[in-house]
Amino acid sequence: MKVCGKIFLFIPLDVDDVRCALKSDPDRLLEIRERYADVVSGPYLDARHWATLICNGEIPDAEIYAAIDHSYDCVVRRLTVKQRATLTAEG
């Protein structure tokens, strides 16, 4: 998924289990990796800023939703003022 052309979430369709790759702050990634074994580095992604969450029940749904929101926020923070204004205007 993208916001203003910037990717904040990958959902691979070529795997057997449900997983998603999310962008995050390095400190938050370290914290979540320590808590859950199902948070792993994704292939072809910078492990300092991206993590893959395997959604098989170990990670609570609320934690997954929070991680998606955080990923979106990380990308929006780096947008230009003009790009952020278009998000506000679109509602």
Secondary structure, DSSP 8 states (H G I E B T S, - for coil): -EETTEE-EE--SSSSS-EEEEE--HHHHHHHHHH-TTEE--TTS-TTTEEEEE-SSSS-HHHHHHHHHHHHHHHHHTS-HHHHHHHHHH-
